[in-house]
Amino acid sequence: MFAEKISGAAKNHERAELMKMVTFVKDNDVDKVLVTELSRLGRDPLQILQTIEILNQNKISLFIQNYNIETLTADKEINPMSQFLITILAEIARMERRNIEGRLTSGYHNFRSRGGKVGRKNGYRKSRETMSEQYAEEIKMLKKGYSYQHISQITSTNKNTLTKLRKLFG
């Protein structure tokens, strides 16, 4: 099983788990790959079709569970009807993503136009002095060149906080 939490809009080469899956199925004589839905392969039709083409070239069938579609026949030949449907469904996945982006943008715009504020609440940010006192040990470690991961393991401080500290005191 291969799973990742990354935007489906990311390019194939940016999706480490997808690349691992493709390499694994090619190297291990896998006959079939199952995805629960087409959008799990991506939201860009070109990226989806490139992945399917790689699988097809290696005689590996892709089974899309929610549509009950398989890309290769029992004889390991390309199923032309599935290719046609997948092309349409991939474009629908892209349209769906654009609709979501549009709704989010519209929602933020409407919220702000009615006086709403997005982001941290007023008074929540800590002053430079407070940060200096609270994170004195982390600041020393950053100045000595310790990695974020190492500091985080020792102090349990979030890496985003360490980035902020480096910007303020680095």
N, C-alpha and C positions, 0 to 999 in steps of 0.2 A: 504494500500500500504506500502510495506517495501522496503527501499532502503539504500544502504551503499556504501561508496567509500573505498574499501579495495581490495587488490589483490585477484583475483579468485584462486590463488594458496594457499591462507591461509587455514588452517584446519577449519573444521566446528565450533569447539568450540571457535575459535578465531574470528568468524564472529557474532557479537552481534545481528545484525538485522536478520540474517538467523535464529538464535536460538529463537529470539522473534517471528518470523513468525511461526516456527514449534510449539512453545508453544501456540500461539494464535489460530492456526487452530485446534489443538487438543482440546483446552478448549472451543471453540466457535462453535462447530458443523458445521464447514466449509466443503463443499462437494468437492470443486475444487480450486486448486492454479494455477494461470497463470504466466508463465515466458515468456518474449519476445523471449529469446533464451537460449539454454541449458547452454552456457558458463556463464550466470548470476548466475547459481547455483554453479559454480565452474569450475576449470580447471583440477582437479584431478578426474579421473574416480571413484576411491574408495569413495571419499568424496561425489560425485554426487549420486552414487548408494546408499550410506548410507542414504542420505536425502530422496531419493525416497522410500527406504525401510521403513523408519519411516512413510512416508505419506501412503504407501500401507497398512501397518499394521493397520493404523487408518481409512482405507477405504476412504482416501482423494486422489482424482485424481489430477495428475499434467498435465496441458496442456501446451505444448511447442509451442508457437505461430508461430515462423518462419518455423517450420517443420510440423505444424498441426498434432501433435502427442499427444495422451492422454494415460496415463499409466493404467487407469482402464476402463473397459467396462461400459455400462449403468447399468449392474447388480452388479457393484462394485467388479468385478473379475479382476485379473491381466491380462492385455493385453500382451500376450507373444511376439507378433511382436514388440510392442513398446519397451519392455524391451531389446530386441535384438538390435533394432535401436539405442536406447539411449546408450547402452554400446559402440557401434561403434562410435557414435557421440561424446561421452565423451572422447574417446581416441583421436579422431581428434582434439578436443579442447585442449588436453594436447600437442599434436604434434604442434599445432599452436602456443602455448605459447613458446615451446622450439625453434621453428623457429624464433620467434620474438626476444627472448633472444640472439640467435646466430647471427642474423643480427645486433642487437645493438652492441654486442661485436666486431663483425667484423668491423662495421663502426667506432667505437672508435679506434680500432687497426689501421685501414687504415689512419684515420685522424691524429693520433699521429705519425705514421711512416713517414708521409709527413711533420712533423714539427709542426703540430697543437697542441694547448694546450687546455686542458679541465679544467674548473673551473673559478675562479675569474680572472679578468684581472690584470696584474701587476700594482701596485700602488693603487689598490682599497682598500686594507685592511687598517684599521685605526690603528694608533699606540696605545700602552697601555696608553700613556699620554692623547691622544685625547679621547679615550674611557672613561678614568677616569673623564675628564672634562664634556664631553657630557652626561654621564649617572651617575653623582654624586648622584642624588636622588635615583635612582634605586639601586645603590651599597649600600647606607645606609640602604635601606629597606631590601635588601637581607641579610645584616649582622645582622639585627634585627630579621631575621627569617620569614619574610612575605612570603606567597606562591607566586609562579609565577603568578597564576591566579589573585590574589589580586593586585599585583604590576601592572600587565598588564591592569587591569580595571582602576586603578588610573592614570597611566602614558601613556597608549596606546602603550607601548613598547612590541614588539613581544616576545613571549616566547622563541624562539630560541636565541634572543639577550640576554635575561636574563640568559639562560644557559651558553652562552659564557662569560657573566660578572661574573657569579659564578665561572667559571673555572679560570678566570684571577685574580679575587679579593677576592674570597671566602675564 
